[in-house]
Structure formats: structure tokens, C-alpha cells
Amino acid sequence: MARLTNPVLALALAFVPALAPADVLPDPTRPPAALLAAPAAAASEPAQAPLTLQSVLLGKGRTPAAVISGELVLQGGLVRDLRVLRITERGVVLKGPRGELTLTLLPALPETSR
């Protein structure tokens, strides 16, 4: 690159960025406006991920238990606002204000014709 021989020109070019107002330049780290304009109600109530049955713990002489969304819950206990009614080898039955919900360890397999 060619060297600047005029020191006045070099000094003038050094102050060019200072002439641009800071409020005109967008902040590249700022989230998009659509995310910033989210309703306040949605921000106060975070969306809960669906419950996932990860494991069941059954054994002679122990209270049945299950791991639901990373939380160990005993039969009869609560997860979120749901009571654990039954724990079986294949799933868990929960009861809440909206009725019963069954979580299974393995998803139902589609029927295949032979």
C-alpha cells in the first residue's frame, strides 16, 4: 500500500470515524427488533418444555420412581402441577387439572403391513 506523504491528510483521515455520530451506527451485537418487542406477558411466563419420561425405577421393596425431564419423582409425588398416579415398566400416568397424561419411555411404533 502506498504511504501517505502528507501528514495533514493522515491526521484528517484519523478523525473521520469520530465525525460519524454513534447513534447512526447500528450495534452488531444487539438482538433483532422483533425479539426486543416481545409482549411483556410472554416474558413473565417462560414457555415450559413438554415433559419427557427418561427412566423408570422399579424394584422389590422400593417405591416406584421415574425421571421426568431430569427430575426424580416418586409415585404419588408432583412434577409441575401434575400428580404421579402410576409408574409401570413402560410409562407413567400423571393427573392434573386438565385430566390424565401418559408418558411412555418409547414412542409408539407405527403399524407395518407385511
C-alpha positions as CSV (number, residue, x, y, z in Angstrom):
1,M,0.0,0.0,0.0
2,A,1.2,3.5,-0.8
3,R,2.5,5.5,2.1
4,L,0.8,8.8,2.9
5,T,3.3,11.6,2.4
6,N,1.1,14.4,3.6
7,P,0.9,14.5,7.4
8,V,-2.2,16.8,7.3
9,L,-4.1,14.3,5.2
10,A,-3.1,11.5,7.5
11,L,-4.3,13.5,10.5
12,A,-7.6,14.3,8.8
13,L,-8.2,10.6,7.9
14,A,-7.6,9.7,11.5
15,F,-10.5,11.8,12.7
16,V,-13.1,10.7,10.1
17,P,-14.6,7.9,12.3
18,A,-15.1,10.4,15.1
19,L,-17.2,12.6,12.8
20,A,-19.9,9.9,12.4
21,P,-22.5,10.0,15.2
22,A,-22.6,6.9,17.3
23,D,-26.4,6.6,17.2
24,V,-26.3,6.3,13.5
25,L,-24.2,3.2,13.5
26,P,-26.2,0.0,14.4
27,D,-24.9,-2.2,17.2
28,P,-24.0,-5.5,15.6
29,T,-24.4,-7.4,18.9
30,R,-28.0,-6.1,19.5
31,P,-30.8,-8.7,19.1
32,P,-33.2,-8.1,16.2
33,A,-36.0,-5.7,16.9
34,A,-38.6,-8.4,16.7
35,L,-37.1,-10.2,19.7
36,L,-36.9,-6.9,21.7
37,A,-40.6,-6.1,21.0
38,A,-41.9,-9.4,22.6
39,P,-45.0,-8.9,24.7
40,A,-44.4,-8.5,28.4
41,A,-46.8,-11.3,29.3
42,A,-44.7,-13.8,27.4
43,A,-41.6,-12.6,29.1
44,S,-43.1,-13.1,32.5
45,E,-44.3,-16.6,31.8
46,P,-41.5,-18.7,30.2
47,A,-42.7,-21.4,27.9
48,Q,-42.3,-24.8,29.5
49,A,-40.8,-27.6,27.5
50,P,-43.0,-30.7,27.2
51,L,-42.5,-33.4,29.9
52,T,-40.2,-36.2,28.8
53,L,-40.0,-39.6,30.6
54,Q,-36.4,-40.5,30.7
55,S,-36.3,-43.5,33.1
56,V,-38.4,-45.6,35.4
57,L,-37.0,-47.1,38.6
58,L,-38.9,-50.2,39.8
59,G,-37.8,-52.8,42.3
60,K,-38.9,-55.1,45.0
61,G,-39.2,-53.3,48.3
62,R,-38.8,-49.8,46.8
63,T,-41.2,-47.0,46.0
64,P,-41.6,-46.8,42.2
65,A,-39.9,-43.7,40.8
66,A,-39.4,-42.0,37.5
67,V,-37.1,-39.5,36.0
68,I,-39.2,-36.9,34.2
69,S,-37.5,-34.1,32.4
70,G,-34.4,-34.5,34.6
71,E,-36.3,-34.6,37.9
72,L,-36.6,-37.7,40.1
73,V,-40.3,-38.1,41.1
74,L,-41.7,-40.8,43.4
75,Q,-45.1,-42.4,42.7
76,G,-47.6,-40.1,44.4
77,G,-45.3,-37.1,44.0
78,L,-45.7,-33.9,41.9
79,V,-44.0,-32.8,38.8
80,R,-45.0,-29.3,37.8
81,D,-48.7,-29.3,38.7
82,L,-49.3,-33.0,37.9
83,R,-49.6,-35.8,40.4
84,V,-47.8,-39.2,39.5
85,L,-50.6,-41.8,39.7
86,R,-48.9,-44.9,38.3
87,I,-45.4,-45.9,37.2
88,T,-45.0,-49.1,35.1
89,E,-42.2,-50.6,33.2
90,R,-43.2,-48.8,30.0
91,G,-44.5,-45.4,31.3
92,V,-46.0,-43.0,33.8
93,V,-49.6,-41.8,34.3
94,L,-49.9,-38.2,35.5
95,K,-53.1,-36.4,36.6
96,G,-53.6,-32.7,36.6
97,P,-56.2,-30.0,36.2
98,R,-56.7,-30.9,32.5
99,G,-57.0,-34.7,33.1
100,E,-54.7,-37.6,32.8
101,L,-51.4,-37.6,30.8
102,T,-49.5,-40.7,29.9
103,L,-45.7,-40.5,29.3
104,T,-44.0,-43.5,27.7
105,L,-40.4,-44.5,27.5
106,L,-40.5,-45.5,23.9
107,P,-42.7,-43.8,21.3
108,A,-45.5,-45.9,19.8
109,L,-44.2,-47.8,16.7
110,P,-46.2,-47.4,13.5
111,E,-48.0,-50.4,12.3
112,T,-46.3,-52.1,9.4
113,S,-48.0,-54.4,6.9
114,R,-46.2,-57.5,5.8
